[in-house]
Amino acid sequence: MQDKLADLIKKILAGEAIPRDEYSILIAPATETYDLLYGAHLLREHYKGDEVDLCAIINAKSGKCGEDCAFCAQSAHHKTNVEVYPLLSREEIEKGYIEAQGFGAHHFGIITSGERPSADEIEKIARAAESAREKGHIPVDVSAGFLNREQLRRLRTAGVRRIHCNLETSERFFPKICTTHSWREKVETIKAAKAEGFEVCSGGLFGMGETRQDRLDMALALKELDADSVPLNFLVRVAGTPLADAEPLEPPEILRTIALFRYVLPDKDIRICGGRGANLRSMQSWIFYAGANAMMIGNYLTTAGNPPEEDLRMIRDLGLKPKA
């Protein structure tokens, strides 16, 4: 293992503050992939042990989004075959919650398309969250675009624990994938959620043409924002979107990306989500050796995931266990 990388690992394990420039070893071409992964494995074991945190989501409102995110099948700016429907009923959301709890999820996310929910939508989401919690014990998370303080407070009174808002990528690269809102608007939503007492789930999407430096910059931004859960997604190319012909990331590069986030955010939940199967293929189980301690099970927003029983078997086969 390279001396600089070994020194960085020792400092992280000791809880020392790391100067920004010392993280550059993580993206250096000369840093061997397996050295990087081994260090991430040590950090995961130290900070997270052998438990895997599992989440599941429901796509509670799909399509017709006014934002022009280049990767998104739900954008009204792109011609895709995505299913379009308004906000699901309380009963449908409850059903999703009960199913997620039944196959072992530790969090349940209500996800809606669109930039800003209406007051009526927030009230319906809040009531669905309240109703679901009466029927189970796992917490409810919400991803509903940009939220103001009044909306956040309503969700807080409904028992919602965590707000999700992905940065997606670095501030530098963001204008190349979205022009209808800014990276800073996302930051302000995250800060507002933190100020209202929520945990925050925020991560991004990789394979859009960003550089390793962009990935590091995003990880450092999330460290500054004190994100609690960091979902890492990998582009699934969708016909009709501007990124339909993007060059896919190879599995070793994906694993390096996961490891990078464990080094920068050693005590946070590094959660592997969309695109896991499509991009990692037979190397899906390597996510844990690369430093991940959490993942999404069940289906994603617009694509199917592995059957939950297969993911649970993978966890057991690796000598790990779902979080109690």
Protein Blocks (a to p, Z undefined) as FASTA:
>chain_A
ZZklmmmmmmmmnopacdfklmmmmmgmklcfklmmmmmmmmmmmmnojadcddddddfb
ggjiabfcfkbmkbmkbccfbdcdddddfklmmmmmmmmmmnopabdcdddedjbdcfkl
mmmmmmmmmmmmmmmmbdcdddebjadfklmmmmmmnopabdcddehiafklmmmmockb
cfklmmmmmmmmmmnopacdddddehihpafklmmmmmmmmmmnopabdcdddddddehi
aklmgccddfklmmmmmmmmmmmmmmbccdddehklmmnmmmmmmmmmnopabdcehjdf
kbccddfklmmmmmmmnopacdZZ
